[in-house]
C-alpha cells in the first residue's frame, strides 16, 4: 500500500528556518512528481511546491507566497521529499501535507500531515 | 494565475438528495481538474480526476462533468459519510490552484 509519512514539524519563531520531510513507500517514487500542500487552521487548501522527476531535470515550481523562501528537494535513493523553509512568517502556520501525483496531475496519495507553527 | 471559483461555499442537504458543487475556471484548463473530499481532522481524498474519471474505491454515486470552463461534482444520493468539505483543483499550469471549498452538511 502507498504510504506518505511527514515529519519535522514544530514550533518556530518568525524569521527562523525549518526543514520538513516526507518518507514515501508502496510505489515507484522516482517516477512520481511530488508536491507539498498546506492548510492554515480553519482555512482551505493551498498548493505550495512541486518537484518533477529526473527525466524532467527535477524541475521545481513554487506558489508566489513562498517563492524565494522555500525549497523543495528529493532523494530518489531514499524515497524522500523535503521542504526547506527559510525566513518563516506567522502566515506560514499550517498543516503541511506531502502528496504524490497521479493521472492528470491529481493528488491520489496524501500523508497525514505535519504541523508547522510560526509564533513568537 | 488561473482562478478557481467554487460554489456554493456551504450547502445543507437531506439524505438521498442530489447534491451538485461547481467550479468555474478563469481560463481553459482542459480536463486537468480534480475533486477532493476532506473530513474533519483528516487528509483530503481524491474523488475525481481528469474532470470526469472516478478515482479507485470511490462510490459510483459520485460523478464529475465539464461544460467548457465550468466543472461540476455531483453526488447522486447523499449519504451520511459524504459530509465534509469538498475542493476542486486545477493542475493545468503552475501555480496549481484549489477552489475555496464547499462545506456540505446534513439538513
Interface residues (C-beta under 8 A of the other chain):
Chain A: X35 X44 X45 X46 X47 X50 X61 X62 X63 X64 X97 X101 X102 X103 X104 X105 X106 X107 X108 X110 X111 X112 X113
Chain B: X1 X31 X32 X33 X34 X36 X38 X43 X44 X45 X46 X49 X50 X51 X53 X55 X56 X85 X87 X89 X91 X94 X95 X96 X97 X98 X99 X100 X101
